[in-house]
Amino acid sequence: MLQVEQLDVAYGDVQVLWDVTFHVKANEFVALVGSNGAGKSTLMKTISGLIRPKRGTIRFENVRLDRLQPYEVIRFGLSHVPEGRQLFPEMTVLENLEMGALSREAKAKRKETLEWVFELFPRLRERTAQLAGTLSGGEQQMCAIARGLMSLPRMVLFDEPSLGLAPRLTQEIFRLVQEIHRKGMTILMVEQNVKQTLALCDRAYVLENGRLVMEGNGRELLEDERVKEAFLGL
């Protein structure tokens, strides 16, 4: 479904990603793990069109994404739930959700999609008229995920969905991501909670200093001594 090949990405003269190649199959849950500064968020932004690569190709269902603008990437069925939520704080929850459904196809089905996301996130239904900036951290993350689903994507990029959340809320966000995956959504997720992420995903890639250094089944990587030492403190 997603094929990234020989990707080089830089900010000016500072290169961040080197020769990154990986893939995600339809209906897979794939994780991307690595330490802070490894280039994970840069990779997600490049896939969604926010950053132009120096070299390489990104294909989504055989469409070249690396030549498109971000709004065009969304139209082809790929949604990005960014790190830090990036809501519109002075707009209501409902207005934020409606901003996720601006393509012609999504707008035509906005009412049905709203009902679907309210079933997934009943707390948001209770807060439709509340300003997004006044929500709790967990509620803001739910709103960001729901907004990403409003575009009717076939694949979602999650960038650190549990960042800054209390352990109980982290568990709730993981449960919701699992539920979205069970409903047939393809997922690529960057996440700081390495142990739980590897336990849930189908496959995972390890990014170190801008290079992919390992890949494999999530549970197998959990038992890898290098992963234990680098990410789990064991």
Backbone as numpy.savetxt, mean C-alpha at the origin, in Angstrom:
# Nx Ny Nz CAx CAy CAz Cx Cy Cz
0.52 -9.80 -12.42 -0.31 -8.60 -12.42 0.56 -7.33 -12.42
1.57 -7.34 -11.53 2.52 -6.24 -11.48 3.92 -6.78 -11.76
4.64 -6.15 -12.69 5.99 -6.58 -13.02 6.92 -5.37 -13.01
7.87 -5.36 -12.08 8.87 -4.30 -11.98 10.20 -4.88 -12.42
10.87 -4.21 -13.36 12.10 -4.75 -13.92 13.21 -3.71 -13.95
14.35 -4.06 -13.34 15.60 -3.29 -13.41 15.39 -1.81 -13.10
14.70 -1.55 -12.00 14.31 -0.19 -11.64 15.44 0.53 -10.89
15.84 1.68 -11.41 16.76 2.59 -10.74 16.01 3.88 -10.46
16.10 4.37 -9.21 15.40 5.60 -8.83 16.35 6.48 -8.04
16.31 7.80 -8.33 17.20 8.74 -7.63 16.44 10.02 -7.32
16.89 10.69 -6.25 16.46 12.06 -5.95 17.63 12.96 -6.34
17.55 13.56 -7.51 18.67 14.35 -8.00 19.88 13.44 -8.24
20.98 13.77 -7.58 22.21 12.98 -7.74 22.29 11.81 -6.77
21.32 11.70 -5.87 21.36 10.65 -4.84 20.50 9.47 -5.28
21.14 8.37 -5.62 20.38 7.19 -6.03 19.89 6.43 -4.81
18.62 5.98 -4.89 17.96 5.33 -3.76 17.67 3.86 -4.05
17.34 3.53 -5.29 17.04 2.15 -5.67 17.95 1.72 -6.82
18.43 0.48 -6.74 19.33 -0.07 -7.74 18.78 -1.39 -8.29
18.49 -1.42 -9.58 18.21 -2.67 -10.29 17.15 -3.53 -9.59
16.06 -2.91 -9.18 15.00 -3.62 -8.45 14.09 -4.35 -9.44
13.98 -5.66 -9.26 13.13 -6.49 -10.11 12.29 -7.41 -9.22
10.97 -7.36 -9.38 10.09 -8.27 -8.65 8.73 -8.30 -9.32
7.86 -9.20 -8.86 6.52 -9.30 -9.44 5.49 -9.62 -8.35
4.25 -9.32 -8.68 3.10 -9.67 -7.83 2.05 -10.31 -8.73
1.62 -11.51 -8.36 0.59 -12.20 -9.14 -0.80 -11.77 -8.67
-1.79 -11.99 -9.54 -3.17 -11.67 -9.19 -3.60 -12.42 -7.94
-4.27 -11.72 -7.04 -4.82 -12.26 -5.78 -3.75 -12.61 -4.75
-2.50 -12.23 -4.98 -1.46 -12.45 -3.99 -1.45 -11.34 -2.94
-0.90 -11.68 -1.78 -0.57 -10.73 -0.72 0.94 -10.77 -0.59
1.61 -9.75 -1.14 3.07 -9.70 -1.15 3.54 -8.57 -0.23
4.54 -8.86 0.59 5.09 -7.88 1.52 6.47 -7.44 1.05
6.79 -6.19 1.36 8.10 -5.63 1.11 8.64 -5.12 2.44
9.68 -5.75 2.95 10.20 -5.39 4.27 11.65 -4.92 4.14
12.05 -4.12 5.12 13.41 -3.59 5.14 13.52 -2.53 6.21
14.73 -2.16 6.54 14.95 -1.17 7.59 14.56 0.22 7.11
14.48 1.19 8.03 14.22 2.58 7.66 15.29 3.08 6.71
14.86 3.76 5.65 15.81 4.28 4.68 16.23 3.31 3.61
15.63 2.11 3.60 16.01 1.11 2.60 15.48 1.44 1.21
14.45 2.33 1.12 13.89 2.70 -0.16 12.50 2.15 -0.42
11.85 1.63 0.63 10.54 0.98 0.44 9.47 1.98 -0.02
9.36 3.11 0.68 8.35 4.10 0.30 8.66 4.72 -1.06
9.94 4.91 -1.36 10.33 5.41 -2.68 9.85 4.47 -3.77
9.99 3.16 -3.54 9.54 2.18 -4.51 8.03 2.28 -4.71
7.27 2.41 -3.62 5.81 2.50 -3.74 5.40 3.76 -4.51
6.06 4.88 -4.22 5.75 6.13 -4.92 6.09 6.04 -6.39
7.13 5.31 -6.71 7.52 5.16 -8.12 6.49 4.32 -8.87
6.01 3.25 -8.23 4.99 2.41 -8.86 3.73 3.21 -9.14
3.34 4.07 -8.21 2.09 4.81 -8.38 2.25 6.10 -9.19
3.45 6.36 -9.72 3.64 7.47 -10.63 4.04 8.79 -9.99
4.26 8.80 -8.68 4.64 10.04 -8.01 6.10 10.39 -8.22
6.92 9.38 -8.54 8.34 9.59 -8.83 8.65 8.90 -10.16
9.45 9.56 -10.99 9.87 8.98 -12.26 11.17 8.21 -12.07
11.25 6.97 -12.55 12.50 6.21 -12.43 13.55 6.71 -13.42
14.82 6.51 -13.06 15.92 6.80 -13.99 15.98 5.74 -15.08
15.67 4.50 -14.68 15.80 3.37 -15.60 14.83 2.29 -15.16
14.44 1.44 -16.08 13.60 0.30 -15.75 12.16 0.48 -16.20
11.38 -0.59 -16.01 9.98 -0.57 -16.43 9.08 -1.07 -15.30
7.86 -0.54 -15.30 6.82 -0.99 -14.38 5.59 -1.29 -15.21
5.16 -2.54 -15.18 3.97 -2.94 -15.95 2.90 -3.46 -15.02
1.68 -3.00 -15.23 0.52 -3.47 -14.49 -0.48 -4.02 -15.49
-0.64 -5.34 -15.48 -1.49 -6.01 -16.49 -1.10 -5.55 -17.89
0.23 -5.53 -18.15 0.82 -5.22 -19.45 0.70 -3.75 -19.88
0.28 -2.88 -18.95 0.28 -1.43 -19.21 1.54 -0.83 -18.60
2.28 -0.01 -19.35 3.49 0.62 -18.84 3.11 1.77 -17.91
3.25 1.55 -16.60 2.91 2.59 -15.63 3.97 3.67 -15.55
5.23 3.34 -15.81 6.31 4.32 -15.61 6.25 5.47 -16.61
5.33 5.42 -17.55 5.14 6.51 -18.50 3.91 7.36 -18.18
3.18 7.00 -17.11 1.89 7.62 -16.83 1.96 8.60 -15.66
0.97 9.50 -15.62 0.77 10.38 -14.47 0.01 9.61 -13.38
0.11 10.05 -12.12 -0.56 9.32 -11.03 -2.06 9.12 -11.25
-2.76 10.15 -11.75 -4.21 9.99 -11.94 -4.52 8.96 -13.01
-3.60 8.77 -13.96 -3.81 7.74 -14.99 -3.56 6.35 -14.41
-2.58 6.24 -13.50 -2.31 4.95 -12.85 -3.55 4.46 -12.11
-4.24 5.37 -11.41 -5.45 5.00 -10.67 -6.51 4.46 -11.62
-6.64 5.09 -12.78 -7.67 4.67 -13.74 -7.46 3.24 -14.22
-6.21 2.76 -14.21 -5.94 1.40 -14.65 -6.13 0.37 -13.54
-6.52 0.81 -12.33 -6.90 -0.15 -11.30 -5.90 -0.37 -10.20
-4.97 0.57 -10.00 -4.00 0.44 -8.92 -4.15 1.63 -7.97
-4.32 1.33 -6.68 -4.55 2.36 -5.68 -3.41 2.36 -4.65
-3.06 3.54 -4.15 -1.95 3.70 -3.21 -2.49 4.32 -1.92
-2.36 3.57 -0.81 -2.69 4.10 0.52 -1.36 4.54 1.14
-1.09 5.85 1.18 0.27 6.31 1.47 0.64 6.27 2.94
1.93 6.30 3.19 2.43 6.44 4.56 1.97 7.77 5.14
1.54 7.74 6.40 1.11 8.97 7.05 -0.31 9.38 6.71
-1.06 8.51 6.03 -2.49 8.68 5.74 -2.79 9.73 4.69
-2.21 10.95 4.83 -2.37 12.01 3.82 -3.83 12.32 3.52
-4.64 12.42 4.56 -6.03 12.84 4.39 -6.10 14.35 4.18
-7.28 14.82 3.78 -7.56 16.25 3.73 -8.19 16.61 5.07
-7.43 17.18 6.02 -7.89 17.29 7.40 -9.09 18.20 7.60
-9.26 19.22 6.75 -10.36 20.15 6.93 -11.57 19.79 6.09
-11.55 18.60 5.51 -12.71 18.06 4.81 -13.31 16.96 5.66
-14.59 16.69 5.48 -15.25 15.65 6.27 -14.80 14.26 5.82
-15.15 13.28 6.62 -14.85 11.89 6.27 -15.50 11.56 4.92
-16.76 11.93 4.75 -17.45 11.63 3.50 -16.78 12.30 2.31
-16.36 13.55 2.49 -15.70 14.26 1.39 -14.36 13.60 1.04
-13.63 13.14 2.04 -12.38 12.43 1.78 -12.64 11.15 1.00
-13.69 10.43 1.37 -14.01 9.19 0.66 -14.42 9.48 -0.78
-15.19 10.54 -0.97 -15.62 10.89 -2.32 -14.44 11.30 -3.20
-13.40 11.86 -2.60 -12.20 12.22 -3.35 -11.49 10.99 -3.92
-11.75 9.82 -3.32 -11.16 8.60 -3.84 -11.88 8.03 -5.04
-13.01 8.61 -5.40 -13.84 8.05 -6.48 -14.08 9.10 -7.56
-13.02 9.62 -8.14 -13.16 10.69 -9.12 -13.07 10.21 -10.57
-12.61 8.99 -10.79 -12.62 8.49 -12.17 -14.06 8.23 -12.60
-14.28 8.18 -13.89 -15.64 8.01 -14.41 -16.28 6.73 -13.90
-15.52 5.62 -13.93 -16.07 4.34 -13.50 -16.38 4.34 -12.00
-15.45 4.87 -11.21 -15.65 4.89 -9.76 -16.79 5.82 -9.37
-16.89 6.94 -10.05 -17.95 7.91 -9.73 -19.33 7.32 -10.01
-19.43 6.53 -11.08 -20.71 5.93 -11.43 -21.18 4.94 -10.38
-20.24 4.33 -9.65 -20.60 3.32 -8.65 -20.33 3.82 -7.23
-20.24 5.13 -7.06 -19.83 5.70 -5.78 -20.75 5.28 -4.64
-22.06 5.30 -4.87 -23.01 4.98 -3.81 -22.85 3.54 -3.33
-22.72 2.59 -4.28 -22.55 1.19 -3.90 -21.20 0.96 -3.20
-20.16 1.64 -3.69 -18.84 1.47 -3.08 -18.82 2.04 -1.66
-19.51 3.16 -1.45 -19.61 3.72 -0.10 -20.23 2.72 0.86
-21.29 2.05 0.42 -21.93 1.05 1.29 -20.96 -0.08 1.62
-20.16 -0.48 0.62 -19.20 -1.55 0.85 -18.15 -1.14 1.88
-17.58 0.08 1.73 -16.54 0.49 2.68 -17.13 0.75 4.07
-18.39 1.15 4.14 -19.01 1.33 5.45 -19.27 -0.01 6.14
-19.48 -1.05 5.34 -19.58 -2.40 5.93 -18.24 -2.83 6.49
-17.16 -2.51 5.78 -15.82 -2.84 6.27 -15.43 -1.98 7.46
-15.82 -0.71 7.43 -15.44 0.25 8.46 -16.68 0.93 9.04
-17.47 0.22 9.85 -18.71 0.81 10.38 -18.48 2.08 11.18
-17.29 2.24 11.77 -17.00 3.45 12.53 -17.03 4.69 11.64
-16.64 4.52 10.38 -16.64 5.66 9.46 -18.04 6.12 9.12
-18.99 5.19 9.08 -20.38 5.56 8.80 -20.90 6.52 9.89
-20.45 6.27 11.12 -20.89 7.11 12.25 -20.24 8.49 12.21
-19.17 8.64 11.43 -18.40 9.88 11.45 -18.35 10.57 10.08
-19.33 10.34 9.25 -19.28 10.88 7.88 -19.19 12.41 7.86
-19.83 13.09 8.84 -19.84 14.56 8.85 -18.71 15.15 9.68
-17.86 14.29 10.26 -16.77 14.77 11.12 -15.55 15.13 10.27
-14.85 16.20 10.65 -13.64 16.58 9.93 -12.58 15.50 10.10
-11.92 15.13 9.01 -10.96 14.03 9.06 -9.81 14.32 10.02
-9.43 15.59 10.15 -8.34 15.95 11.03 -8.63 15.77 12.50
-9.91 15.59 12.85 -10.28 15.41 14.26 -10.46 13.94 14.62
-10.27 13.03 13.68 -10.38 11.60 13.97 -9.17 11.12 14.77
-9.33 10.00 15.45 -8.19 9.36 16.11 -7.25 8.80 15.05
-6.03 8.41 15.48 -5.07 7.86 14.52 -5.59 6.63 13.82
-6.22 5.72 14.56 -6.77 4.52 13.96 -7.88 4.81 12.98
-8.75 5.76 13.35 -9.86 6.12 12.46 -9.34 6.80 11.20
-8.29 7.61 11.33 -7.70 8.23 10.15 -7.13 7.18 9.20
-6.50 6.14 9.77 -5.96 5.10 8.91 -7.07 4.33 8.22
-8.17 4.07 8.93 -9.33 3.43 8.30 -9.86 4.29 7.15
-9.91 5.60 7.38 -10.41 6.51 6.34 -9.49 6.50 5.13
-8.17 6.45 5.37 -7.22 6.42 4.26 -7.37 5.14 3.44
-7.55 4.02 4.14 -7.73 2.74 3.43 -9.04 2.76 2.64
-10.10 3.24 3.30 -11.40 3.29 2.63 -11.36 4.19 1.41
-10.67 5.33 1.52 -10.53 6.23 0.36 -9.82 5.52 -0.79
-8.79 4.72 -0.46 -8.09 3.96 -1.49 -8.98 2.96 -2.19
-9.94 2.39 -1.45 -10.85 1.41 -2.04 -11.94 2.05 -2.88
-12.18 3.33 -2.67 -13.26 4.00 -3.39 -12.99 4.10 -4.89
-11.73 3.96 -5.30 -11.41 4.03 -6.74 -11.67 2.71 -7.45
-12.18 1.72 -6.73 -12.46 0.38 -7.28 -11.20 -0.26 -7.86
-10.13 -0.32 -7.07 -8.88 -0.89 -7.59 -8.93 -2.41 -7.69
-8.01 -2.96 -8.49 -7.80 -4.39 -8.51 -6.56 -4.76 -7.69
-5.75 -3.74 -7.38 -4.57 -3.95 -6.55 -4.36 -2.72 -5.68
-3.98 -2.94 -4.41 -3.75 -1.84 -3.48 -2.32 -1.89 -2.96
-1.66 -0.74 -2.95 -0.35 -0.58 -2.33 -0.56 0.02 -0.94
-0.20 -0.71 0.09 -0.28 -0.21 1.46 1.12 0.16 1.94
1.31 1.42 2.32 2.61 1.88 2.81 2.52 2.17 4.30
3.07 1.27 5.12 3.11 1.40 6.58 1.74 1.69 7.20
0.76 0.81 6.99 -0.59 1.10 7.51 -0.69 1.13 9.02
0.25 0.51 9.75 0.16 0.51 11.22 1.05 1.56 11.87
1.71 2.40 11.08 2.67 3.36 11.61 2.02 4.30 12.62
2.59 4.36 13.82 2.13 5.29 14.83 0.90 4.85 15.60
0.43 3.63 15.37 -0.79 3.16 16.04 -0.46 2.32 17.27
-1.35 2.35 18.24 -1.22 1.51 19.42 -1.37 0.04 19.02
-0.82 -0.89 19.82 -0.88 -2.32 19.45 -2.28 -2.82 19.15
-3.28 -2.41 19.92 -4.64 -2.89 19.67 -5.14 -2.42 18.31
-4.88 -1.16 17.97 -5.30 -0.63 16.68 -4.52 -1.25 15.53
-3.25 -1.57 15.80 -2.44 -2.26 14.79 -3.07 -3.59 14.42
-3.51 -4.34 15.42 -4.17 -5.63 15.17 -5.44 -5.45 14.34
-6.17 -4.37 14.62 -7.41 -4.11 13.88 -7.10 -3.79 12.41
-6.05 -3.01 12.17 -5.68 -2.67 10.79 -5.24 -3.92 10.03
-4.46 -4.79 10.69 -4.05 -6.03 10.04 -5.26 -6.91 9.72
-6.22 -6.94 10.63 -7.43 -7.73 10.39 -8.17 -7.20 9.17
-8.25 -5.87 9.05 -8.96 -5.27 7.93 -8.23 -5.53 6.60
-6.91 -5.46 6.63 -6.14 -5.75 5.41 -6.36 -7.20 4.98
-6.36 -8.11 5.96 -6.65 -9.52 5.65 -8.03 -9.68 5.05
-9.01 -8.97 5.61 -10.38 -9.07 5.11 -10.46 -8.57 3.67
-9.79 -7.47 3.37 -9.77 -6.94 2.01 -9.12 -7.94 1.05
-8.06 -8.59 1.51 -7.41 -9.60 0.67 -8.32 -10.80 0.44
-9.03 -11.22 1.48 -9.96 -12.37 1.34 -11.06 -12.08 0.34
-11.39 -10.82 0.16 -12.43 -10.45 -0.80 -11.91 -10.41 -2.23
-10.65 -10.83 -2.42 -10.12 -10.96 -3.77 -9.17 -9.86 -4.21
-8.80 -8.95 -3.29 -7.93 -7.84 -3.66 -6.46 -8.28 -3.65
-5.72 -7.91 -4.69 -4.28 -8.12 -4.71 -3.61 -7.03 -3.89
-2.61 -7.41 -3.08 -2.01 -6.46 -2.14 -0.49 -6.51 -2.21
0.11 -5.32 -2.25 1.55 -5.15 -2.03 1.68 -4.23 -0.83
2.34 -4.70 0.24 2.37 -3.93 1.48 3.77 -3.74 2.02
4.10 -2.50 2.34 5.29 -2.14 3.11 4.84 -1.98 4.55
5.57 -2.60 5.47 5.11 -2.56 6.87 6.29 -2.73 7.83
6.28 -1.93 8.89 7.34 -1.99 9.90 7.19 -3.20 10.82
5.98 -3.71 10.96 5.74 -4.87 11.81 6.09 -6.13 11.01
7.39 -6.45 10.97 7.88 -7.50 10.08 7.35 -8.86 10.46
7.34 -9.17 11.75 6.93 -10.51 12.19 5.50 -10.82 11.79
4.58 -9.90 12.07 3.19 -10.15 11.74 2.94 -10.13 10.24
3.64 -9.24 9.54 3.46 -9.16 8.09 3.90 -10.45 7.40
5.08 -10.97 7.78 5.57 -12.20 7.16 4.68 -13.39 7.51
4.05 -13.36 8.68 3.15 -14.45 9.06 1.88 -14.46 8.23
1.49 -13.31 7.67 0.22 -13.21 6.95 0.36 -13.28 5.43
1.49 -12.80 4.90 1.60 -12.65 3.45 1.88 -13.99 2.76
1.64 -14.00 1.44 1.97 -15.18 0.63 3.47 -15.24 0.35
4.01 -14.10 -0.12 5.44 -14.01 -0.42 5.95 -12.67 0.08
7.29 -12.58 0.19 7.88 -11.33 0.65 9.22 -11.11 -0.03
9.58 -9.83 -0.12 10.90 -9.41 -0.60 11.55 -8.58 0.48
12.87 -8.72 0.62 13.63 -7.94 1.59 14.48 -6.92 0.84
14.30 -5.65 1.21 15.02 -4.55 0.57 16.08 -4.03 1.54
17.33 -3.98 1.09 18.44 -3.49 1.90 19.22 -2.46 1.10
19.29 -1.24 1.64 20.08 -0.19 0.98 19.76 -0.05 -0.50
18.46 -0.10 -0.81 18.02 0.13 -2.17 18.11 -1.05 -3.11
18.47 -2.23 -2.57 18.58 -3.42 -3.41 17.77 -4.56 -2.81
17.11 -5.34 -3.65 16.42 -6.53 -3.17 17.45 -7.62 -2.92
17.48 -8.14 -1.69 18.52 -9.10 -1.32 17.96 -10.48 -1.01
16.65 -10.58 -0.75 16.04 -11.88 -0.45 14.61 -11.88 -0.92
14.10 -13.06 -1.20 12.68 -13.24 -1.49 12.28 -14.66 -1.11
10.99 -14.84 -0.87 10.52 -16.17 -0.55 9.18 -16.17 0.12
8.73 -17.34 0.49 7.49 -17.51 1.25 7.61 -16.75 2.57
6.51 -16.08 2.97 6.56 -15.26 4.17 6.97 -16.02 5.42
6.37 -17.17 5.64 6.68 -17.95 6.86 8.08 -18.54 6.81
8.55 -18.86 5.62 9.93 -19.35 5.51 10.93 -18.25 5.85
10.67 -17.03 5.39 11.56 -15.92 5.72 11.55 -15.63 7.22
10.42 -15.88 7.86 10.34 -15.68 9.32 11.36 -16.54 10.05
11.67 -17.70 9.48 12.60 -18.63 10.13 14.05 -18.42 9.67
14.25 -17.51 8.72 15.59 -17.27 8.21 16.43 -16.52 9.25
17.64 -17.00 9.51 18.48 -16.42 10.56 18.84 -14.96 10.25
19.06 -14.66 8.99 19.40 -13.28 8.63 18.25 -12.33 8.90
17.03 -12.77 8.60 15.85 -11.95 8.85 15.63 -11.79 10.36
15.79 -12.89 11.09 15.65 -12.82 12.55 16.60 -11.80 13.16
17.82 -11.82 12.70 18.84 -10.93 13.28 18.59 -9.48 12.88
18.25 -9.26 11.60 18.13 -7.90 11.09 16.85 -7.20 11.53
15.74 -7.94 11.62 14.45 -7.29 11.82 13.71 -7.69 13.09
14.04 -8.84 13.65 13.27 -9.33 14.80 14.06 -9.26 16.09
15.30 -8.82 16.03 16.11 -8.67 17.23 16.46 -9.98 17.90
16.54 -11.05 17.12 16.82 -12.39 17.68 18.23 -12.83 17.31
